[in-house]
Amino acid sequence: MRARAALLLLMIATEAAPQAADARRTIVHDGARRSYVVRVPRPAKEPGDTRRLPLVLVLHGGGGNAANAEEMTGFTEKGRREGFIAVYPQGSSRFRQVLLTWNAGHCCGYAMERRVDDVGFIDALLDTLIATNPVDPQRIYVTGMSNGAMMTHRLGIELPHRFAAIAPVVGTLFGDERPPRTPVSALMINGMLDRAVPWQGGPPGGRASNEWDGTPAKPALAQATFWAAANGCAATPETLEEGQVVVHRFRCPAGPGVELHLLKDNGHAWPGGKAGSRRGDAPSISMDATDLIWAFFKAHPRTAAPGSSAPSPRVPPRARR
């Protein structure tokens, strides 16, 4: 068990960074003190200000932490410019702030082995965030990388009443998931050079194999067809190749949207962001995942009007945050 923990940092190609103390908060859930970082784009509400802001949860990869996810994705700066709250929850570990993981069912590490109630933690965290920040409950979203992407899938499945849309990046499903009770829009991004979470499915590659429970991953397209079925969308997507990106879009009823973006030039990394570690894969230069994800989220609130099933707004390939 101790030997496996030593391998975890490279598993999801993330590297812990110093924690931002000024925005760090904690709650106690299931007898454990859990931490998270909150970034609000403007000062606390003034008297009479009733505006509510979208909320984006950003889940780090296995072995990472909140500061790592914040630096890698750039969602804080995006939130300041676009007017949404960015929150970076932290997983758990036998250590304090390093080698943190999420219990996504079949992955990963400590959280999976200890069956940590991460779904319950996020549910309780959302209650706290809504009570203490000007959050619009109809515009709550979650994204994450790798182990965080797997956890993103699980949250969408088990807490569909909480999230308007999800966006797993270089993540996977395993084939035994039950569909959510209500529709949740889903945007998925996978790299065709990814060896840790192979886009064609199968067992994890490299050191990641030490932290899964042995269940093979489903192909990336299976993620999309799962969410298409859950949302009542067409069984077969419309496919378009745009340079280094292969896009699969499903025609859906009014409201939800389902898309899969496969990047030919991306491995196990956050496209358009920073590498998770010095030894991690280089991110794609053909897409900015943060821009694409926010455009998708913005187009898919829970109160989506009829006709919103049209393709989400196009983002220039290298539009910067």
C-alpha positions as CSV (number, residue, x, y, z in Angstrom):
1,M,0.0,0.0,0.0
2,R,2.8,2.4,0.9
3,A,4.6,1.6,-2.3
4,R,1.5,2.4,-4.3
5,A,1.2,5.8,-2.7
6,A,4.7,6.7,-3.9
7,L,3.6,6.2,-7.5
8,L,0.5,8.3,-7.2
9,L,1.9,11.7,-8.1
10,L,2.8,10.7,-11.6
11,M,-0.4,8.7,-12.0
12,I,-2.5,11.5,-13.3
13,A,0.4,13.7,-14.3
14,T,-0.2,16.4,-11.7
15,E,2.2,18.1,-9.2
16,A,1.1,19.7,-6.0
17,A,1.6,23.5,-5.7
18,P,1.6,25.7,-2.6
19,Q,-1.9,26.4,-1.3
20,A,-3.5,29.9,-1.6
21,A,-4.1,30.6,2.1
22,D,-6.2,33.7,1.7
23,A,-9.1,31.9,-0.1
24,R,-8.9,28.5,1.6
25,R,-11.9,27.3,3.5
26,T,-12.8,24.1,5.3
27,I,-15.9,22.1,6.2
28,V,-16.2,18.9,8.3
29,H,-17.9,16.1,6.5
30,D,-18.2,12.5,7.6
31,G,-15.9,13.2,10.5
32,A,-13.1,14.6,8.3
33,R,-12.0,18.2,7.7
34,R,-12.2,18.9,4.0
35,S,-10.7,21.9,2.3
36,Y,-11.4,24.0,-0.8
37,V,-10.4,27.3,-2.4
38,V,-13.0,29.9,-3.4
39,R,-12.5,32.7,-6.0
40,V,-15.3,35.2,-6.2
41,P,-14.9,37.7,-9.1
42,R,-16.2,40.7,-7.3
43,P,-16.5,42.0,-3.7
44,A,-19.3,40.8,-1.4
45,K,-22.8,42.0,-2.3
46,E,-23.7,45.5,-1.4
47,P,-27.1,46.2,0.2
48,G,-29.8,45.7,-2.4
49,D,-27.6,43.7,-4.8
50,T,-29.5,40.5,-5.6
51,R,-27.5,39.3,-8.5
52,R,-26.6,35.6,-8.5
53,L,-23.5,34.2,-10.2
54,P,-22.7,31.0,-11.9
55,L,-20.5,28.5,-10.0
56,V,-17.8,26.3,-11.5
57,L,-16.3,23.5,-9.4
58,V,-12.8,22.5,-10.7
59,L,-11.6,19.1,-9.5
60,H,-7.8,18.4,-9.6
61,G,-6.3,15.2,-10.9
62,G,-5.0,12.3,-8.8
63,G,-1.9,13.5,-6.9
64,G,-2.8,17.2,-7.4
65,N,-4.5,19.8,-5.2
66,A,-6.5,23.0,-5.5
67,A,-3.6,25.2,-6.3
68,N,-2.4,22.9,-9.0
69,A,-5.8,22.8,-10.6
70,E,-6.1,26.6,-10.4
71,E,-2.8,27.2,-12.1
72,M,-3.2,24.5,-14.7
73,T,-6.6,25.5,-15.9
74,G,-6.7,29.3,-15.5
75,F,-10.4,29.2,-14.3
76,T,-9.8,31.9,-11.7
77,E,-8.9,34.5,-14.3
78,K,-11.7,33.3,-16.6
79,G,-14.1,33.7,-13.8
80,R,-13.0,37.2,-13.1
81,R,-13.4,38.2,-16.7
82,E,-16.7,36.4,-17.2
83,G,-18.3,36.9,-13.8
84,F,-18.5,33.4,-12.3
85,I,-17.3,31.9,-9.0
86,A,-14.5,29.3,-9.3
87,V,-14.1,26.8,-6.5
88,Y,-11.4,24.2,-6.2
89,P,-12.3,21.4,-3.8
90,Q,-9.5,19.1,-2.5
91,G,-9.6,15.3,-2.5
92,S,-8.2,13.2,0.4
93,S,-5.0,11.5,1.3
94,R,-3.2,9.8,4.1
95,F,-0.9,12.8,3.9
96,R,-2.0,16.5,4.5
97,Q,-1.9,18.4,1.2
98,V,-0.2,16.0,-1.3
99,L,-1.2,12.9,-3.2
100,L,-4.8,13.8,-3.0
101,T,-7.4,11.6,-4.8
102,W,-11.1,11.3,-5.5
103,N,-13.3,8.2,-5.0
104,A,-14.6,7.9,-8.5
105,G,-15.7,4.2,-7.9
106,H,-13.0,2.3,-9.8
107,C,-10.3,5.0,-9.2
108,C,-8.2,6.3,-7.5
109,G,-5.7,5.4,-4.8
110,Y,-6.4,6.3,-1.2
111,A,-9.9,7.8,-1.7
112,M,-11.1,4.7,-3.6
113,E,-9.5,2.2,-1.2
114,R,-11.0,4.0,1.8
115,R,-14.4,4.5,0.1
116,V,-14.3,8.2,0.9
117,D,-17.7,9.8,0.6
118,D,-16.7,12.4,-2.0
119,V,-20.2,12.7,-3.4
120,G,-21.5,13.6,0.0
121,F,-18.6,16.0,0.5
122,I,-19.4,17.9,-2.7
123,D,-23.1,17.9,-1.9
124,A,-22.5,19.4,1.5
125,L,-20.0,21.9,0.0
126,L,-22.6,23.1,-2.4
127,D,-24.9,23.8,0.5
128,T,-22.2,25.8,2.2
129,L,-21.3,27.7,-1.0
130,I,-24.9,28.7,-1.7
131,A,-25.3,29.8,1.9
132,T,-22.2,32.0,1.9
133,N,-21.8,33.3,-1.6
134,P,-24.2,34.8,-4.3
135,V,-24.5,31.5,-6.2
136,D,-27.2,30.9,-8.8
137,P,-28.4,27.3,-8.1
138,Q,-29.6,27.0,-11.7
139,R,-26.1,27.6,-13.0
140,I,-23.8,25.2,-11.1
141,Y,-21.2,23.3,-13.1
142,V,-18.4,20.9,-12.5
143,T,-15.3,20.1,-14.5
144,G,-12.1,18.1,-13.7
145,M,-9.1,16.4,-15.1
146,S,-8.4,12.7,-15.1
147,N,-9.3,11.3,-11.6
148,G,-11.1,14.6,-11.2
149,A,-12.8,14.0,-14.6
150,M,-14.0,10.5,-13.4
151,M,-15.3,12.2,-10.3
152,T,-17.0,14.8,-12.5
153,H,-18.9,11.9,-14.2
154,R,-19.9,10.5,-10.9
155,L,-21.2,13.8,-9.6
156,G,-23.3,14.3,-12.7
157,I,-24.7,10.8,-12.3
158,E,-25.4,10.9,-8.5
159,L,-26.2,14.6,-8.1
160,P,-28.0,15.5,-11.3
161,H,-30.3,17.9,-9.5
162,R,-27.3,19.9,-8.5
163,F,-25.5,20.4,-11.8
164,A,-26.7,22.0,-15.0
165,A,-23.7,20.6,-17.0
166,I,-20.4,18.7,-16.5
167,A,-17.1,18.7,-18.4
168,P,-14.7,15.8,-17.8
169,V,-11.3,16.3,-19.3
170,V,-9.1,13.2,-20.1
171,G,-11.5,11.1,-18.1
172,T,-13.4,7.9,-18.6
173,L,-16.4,5.8,-17.7
174,F,-16.2,2.1,-16.9
175,G,-19.5,0.7,-18.2
176,D,-21.4,-0.1,-14.9
177,E,-22.7,3.4,-14.3
178,R,-26.4,3.9,-13.9
179,P,-28.0,6.8,-15.8
180,P,-28.8,9.9,-13.8
181,R,-32.4,10.6,-12.8
182,T,-32.6,13.9,-14.6
183,P,-30.8,15.4,-17.7
184,V,-27.3,16.9,-17.3
185,S,-25.5,18.5,-20.3
186,A,-22.1,17.0,-20.8
187,L,-19.0,18.1,-22.7
188,M,-16.1,15.7,-22.8
189,I,-12.5,16.3,-24.0
190,N,-10.0,13.5,-24.5
191,G,-6.5,13.3,-26.0
192,M,-5.6,10.8,-28.7
193,L,-2.0,10.7,-27.4
194,D,-3.1,9.8,-23.9
195,R,-1.5,6.7,-22.5
196,A,-2.7,7.1,-18.9
197,V,-6.4,7.1,-19.8
198,P,-6.5,5.6,-23.4
199,W,-9.1,7.3,-25.5
200,Q,-9.8,3.9,-27.2
201,G,-10.5,2.3,-23.9
202,G,-8.8,-0.6,-22.1
203,P,-6.5,-0.7,-19.0
204,P,-4.8,2.4,-17.7
205,G,-1.2,3.0,-19.0
206,G,2.0,3.7,-17.1
207,R,2.0,4.2,-13.4
208,A,-1.7,5.0,-13.5
209,S,-2.3,1.2,-13.6
210,N,-1.2,1.0,-9.9
211,E,-4.1,3.2,-8.7
212,W,-7.1,1.7,-10.5
213,D,-9.0,-1.3,-9.4
214,G,-8.3,-3.2,-12.6
215,T,-11.6,-2.3,-14.4
216,P,-10.9,-1.4,-18.0
217,A,-11.9,2.1,-19.2
218,K,-14.6,2.4,-21.8
219,P,-13.6,4.2,-25.1
220,A,-14.0,8.0,-25.0
221,L,-17.0,7.8,-27.4
222,A,-18.8,5.6,-24.9
223,Q,-18.8,8.5,-22.4
224,A,-20.7,10.6,-24.9
225,T,-23.2,7.9,-25.9
226,F,-23.9,7.3,-22.2
227,W,-24.8,10.9,-21.6
228,A,-26.7,11.1,-25.0
229,A,-28.9,8.2,-23.8
230,A,-29.3,9.8,-20.4
231,N,-30.5,13.1,-22.0
232,G,-32.7,11.5,-24.6
233,C,-30.5,12.5,-27.5
234,A,-29.9,10.8,-30.8
235,A,-27.9,7.5,-30.6
236,T,-25.4,8.5,-33.3
237,P,-23.5,11.8,-33.3
238,E,-22.7,14.2,-36.0
239,T,-19.0,14.1,-36.5
240,L,-16.8,17.0,-37.8
241,E,-13.1,17.1,-38.1
242,E,-11.6,20.6,-37.5
243,G,-7.8,20.5,-37.8
244,Q,-6.4,18.7,-34.8
245,V,-9.9,18.2,-33.2
246,V,-12.5,15.6,-34.0
247,V,-15.9,16.8,-32.7
248,H,-18.9,14.5,-32.0
249,R,-22.1,16.3,-31.4
250,F,-25.4,14.7,-30.5
251,R,-28.8,16.1,-31.5
252,C,-30.7,16.5,-28.2
253,P,-34.2,17.6,-27.1
254,A,-34.5,21.3,-26.1
255,G,-32.3,22.0,-23.1
256,P,-29.4,19.5,-22.8
257,G,-26.3,19.2,-24.9
258,V,-23.8,16.4,-25.4
259,E,-20.4,16.8,-27.1
260,L,-17.1,14.9,-27.3
261,H,-13.9,16.6,-28.5
262,L,-11.0,14.3,-29.4
263,L,-7.6,16.1,-29.8
264,K,-5.0,14.5,-32.0
265,D,-2.2,16.6,-30.4
266,N,-3.1,16.1,-26.7
267,G,-1.9,13.5,-24.3
268,H,-2.8,13.4,-20.5
269,A,-2.9,17.1,-20.1
270,W,-5.3,20.1,-19.9
271,P,-5.5,21.5,-23.5
272,G,-4.4,25.1,-23.8
273,G,-3.3,25.1,-20.1
274,K,-0.2,24.4,-18.2
275,A,1.4,21.0,-17.8
276,G,0.5,19.3,-14.6
277,S,4.1,18.4,-13.8
278,R,7.6,18.8,-15.2
279,R,7.4,15.2,-16.4
280,G,3.8,15.4,-17.6
281,D,2.5,15.5,-21.2
282,A,2.6,18.8,-23.1
283,P,-0.9,20.3,-23.4
284,S,-2.5,20.7,-26.8
285,I,-1.9,24.0,-28.6
286,S,-5.0,23.6,-30.8
287,M,-7.6,24.2,-28.2
288,D,-8.1,26.1,-25.0
289,A,-10.2,23.7,-22.9
290,T,-11.1,26.4,-20.3
291,D,-12.6,28.7,-23.0
292,L,-14.5,25.8,-24.6
293,I,-15.9,24.5,-21.3
294,W,-17.1,27.9,-20.2
295,A,-18.7,28.6,-23.5
296,F,-20.5,25.2,-23.2
297,F,-21.5,25.9,-19.6
298,K,-22.8,29.4,-20.4
299,A,-25.0,28.0,-23.2
300,H,-26.5,25.3,-20.9
301,P,-28.0,26.6,-17.7
302,R,-30.6,24.4,-16.0
303,T,-33.3,26.8,-17.1
304,A,-32.3,26.4,-20.8
305,A,-35.0,27.7,-23.1
306,P,-36.4,25.6,-26.1
307,G,-34.1,25.6,-29.0
308,S,-30.9,25.6,-26.9
309,S,-30.0,22.2,-28.2
310,A,-28.2,23.9,-31.2
311,P,-24.4,23.5,-31.1
312,S,-22.8,25.6,-28.4
313,P,-21.0,28.8,-29.4
314,R,-17.8,28.2,-31.3
315,V,-14.6,29.3,-29.6
316,P,-11.6,30.4,-31.7
317,P,-9.0,27.6,-31.6
318,R,-6.5,29.7,-29.7
319,A,-8.7,32.3,-28.0
320,R,-7.0,33.2,-24.7
321,R,-8.4,33.6,-21.3
